[in-house]
Amino acid sequence: MNAEPTDLDLLRQASEGDGDAFARLFRRHRDRVFRHTLRLANTPSDAEDLVALTFAEVWRKRNRISSDDSSILPWLLVTASNLARNNVRAFRRHQALLAKMPAPEPIADHSSDVLDRLQHDDIAARVRESFERLDDRDREILSLCVLEEMSTQQVANLLRVPTGTVKSRLSRARTRLAEIVAIDLSAEEIRSMQ
């Protein structure tokens, strides 16, 4: 019959690279350490952090921990208490520093700007959707002339067509895009009335 390994046995095995041994040690003592830190911490979340820090210290000092008996629980509880005190001191220093800082200036309400931006984004999305419904030729001419801001002469040279052709294609493409956007907006208005 195999005897249950002691904490020091598990620490020695962990030092030799056995991760399972460290996991067993953690499972063996985490609840006791948590209950202890819960009494010292402000919140359960803080207590969980202290447990994690305590076991991180065990790992960091795994080769140097010694005990008169086979359990390292007393070492864990003392370490957790020290870490909790350190956290309280750090919190107090932080609060003192914040108290010395000047109060922040009031921030203007940006809700109307956000609303405008959302509405603009909605309109831009509708235009993009309508743009995607155009045929390739219309998308190309609008992309070059409007989005890329190329002159009609540059586009004519690029496409190897007369300048007048570019102008008429651009005019037709703008008209088609405006019609698609208007149809989409009208359909949405009708849906919102129902």
C-alpha positions in Angstrom: 0.0 0.0 0.0 1.5 3.3 -1.1 1.6 6.1 1.5 0.3 9.5 0.6 3.4 11.7 -0.3 4.1 14.6 2.2 4.1 18.2 1.1 7.9 18.2 1.2 7.9 15.1 -1.1 5.6 16.8 -3.5 7.8 20.0 -3.4 10.9 17.9 -4.1 9.2 16.2 -7.1 8.0 19.6 -8.4 11.6 20.8 -8.1 12.6 17.9 -10.3 10.1 19.0 -13.0 7.0 17.0 -12.0 4.1 19.5 -12.6 1.5 17.0 -11.4 3.2 17.0 -8.0 2.9 20.8 -7.7 -0.7 20.5 -8.9 -1.4 18.0 -6.1 0.1 20.3 -3.6 -2.0 23.2 -4.8 -5.2 21.1 -4.7 -4.3 19.9 -1.2 -4.0 23.4 0.3 -5.8 25.9 -1.9 -9.1 25.8 0.0 -7.4 26.4 3.4 -5.3 29.2 2.0 -8.3 30.8 0.3 -10.4 30.7 3.6 -7.4 32.4 5.3 -6.9 35.1 2.7 -10.7 35.7 2.6 -10.4 36.9 6.2 -7.6 39.3 5.2 -8.8 40.6 1.8 -11.4 43.1 0.9 -13.2 40.9 -1.7 -13.3 37.2 -2.7 -11.5 38.3 -5.9 -8.7 39.8 -3.9 -8.5 36.6 -1.8 -8.2 34.5 -5.0 -5.3 36.8 -6.2 -3.6 36.2 -2.8 -3.9 32.5 -3.2 -2.4 32.7 -6.7 0.5 34.9 -5.4 1.0 32.5 -2.4 1.4 29.5 -4.7 3.6 31.5 -7.0 5.9 32.1 -4.1 5.9 28.4 -3.3 7.0 27.7 -6.9 9.6 30.4 -6.8 11.0 29.2 -3.5 10.3 25.5 -4.0 14.0 24.6 -3.5 14.4 26.6 -0.3 11.2 25.7 1.7 11.8 23.6 4.7 9.6 22.5 7.5 9.9 20.7 10.8 7.0 18.5 9.9 5.8 17.2 6.6 3.2 19.9 5.9 4.0 23.3 4.4 0.5 24.7 5.4 2.0 26.9 8.1 4.5 28.4 5.6 1.6 29.0 3.2 -0.5 30.8 5.7 2.3 33.0 6.9 3.2 33.8 3.3 -0.4 34.6 2.5 -0.6 36.9 5.5 2.6 38.7 4.5 1.3 39.1 0.9 -2.0 40.5 2.2 -0.2 43.0 4.4 1.9 44.1 1.4 -1.3 44.5 -0.7 -2.9 46.6 2.0 0.2 48.9 2.3 0.3 49.2 -1.5 -3.4 50.1 -1.6 -2.9 52.7 1.1 0.1 54.2 -0.8 -1.9 54.3 -4.0 -4.9 56.0 -2.3 -2.6 58.6 -0.7 -1.0 59.3 -4.0 -4.4 59.7 -5.6 -5.5 62.1 -2.8 -2.5 64.3 -3.6 -3.4 64.6 -7.3 -5.5 67.5 -8.5 -9.1 66.7 -9.3 -9.7 66.0 -12.9 -11.4 68.6 -15.0 -14.9 67.9 -16.0 -15.3 66.2 -19.3 -17.8 67.6 -21.8 -20.8 65.4 -22.8 -19.9 63.8 -26.1 -23.2 61.9 -26.5 -24.4 64.2 -29.4 -21.1 63.7 -31.2 -21.4 60.0 -30.8 -25.0 60.0 -32.1 -23.9 62.1 -35.1 -21.1 59.7 -35.7 -23.4 56.6 -35.5 -25.9 58.2 -37.9 -23.0 59.1 -40.2 -21.7 55.5 -40.0 -25.2 54.2 -40.7 -25.5 56.3 -43.8 -22.0 55.4 -44.9 -22.9 51.7 -44.5 -26.0 52.2 -46.6 -24.0 53.9 -49.3 -21.4 51.1 -49.3 -24.1 48.5 -49.6 -25.7 50.5 -52.5 -22.3 50.9 -54.1 -21.8 47.1 -54.0 -25.1 46.7 -55.9 -23.7 48.7 -58.9 -22.3 46.9 -61.9 -18.5 46.7 -62.2 -18.3 49.5 -64.8 -20.1 52.0 -62.6 -18.1 51.0 -59.5 -14.9 51.4 -61.4 -15.7 54.9 -62.7 -17.0 56.1 -59.3 -13.9 54.6 -57.5 -11.5 56.3 -59.8 -13.2 59.7 -60.2 -14.8 60.1 -56.8 -13.0 58.0 -54.2 -9.5 58.2 -55.7 -10.2 61.8 -56.8 -8.6 61.4 -60.2 -9.4 63.9 -62.9 -11.6 62.8 -65.9 -8.5 63.2 -68.1 -6.5 60.9 -65.9 -9.2 58.3 -65.9 -9.7 58.6 -69.7 -6.0 58.0 -70.2 -6.1 55.1 -67.8 -9.1 53.4 -69.4 -8.1 54.5 -72.9 -11.4 56.1 -73.6 -12.4 59.7 -74.6 -12.8 62.2 -71.8 -16.5 62.7 -72.8 -17.1 58.9 -72.2 -15.7 59.2 -68.7 -17.9 62.2 -68.0 -21.1 60.4 -69.2 -20.3 57.2 -67.4 -19.6 59.1 -64.2 -22.9 61.0 -64.6 -24.9 57.7 -65.2 -23.1 56.0 -62.3 -23.9 58.8 -59.9 -27.5 58.7 -61.0 -27.7 54.9 -60.5 -26.1 55.1 -57.1 -28.5 57.9 -56.0 -31.5 55.8 -57.2 -30.4 52.7 -55.3 -29.8 54.7 -52.1 -33.2 56.4 -52.5 -34.9 53.0 -53.1 -33.2 51.6 -50.0 -34.1 54.6 -47.9 -37.7 54.5 -49.1 -38.0 50.8 -48.4 -36.7 51.3 -44.9 -39.1 54.2 -44.2 -42.0 52.0 -45.4 -40.9 49.2 -43.0 -40.6 51.7 -40.1 -44.2 52.9 -40.7 -45.6 49.4 -40.5 
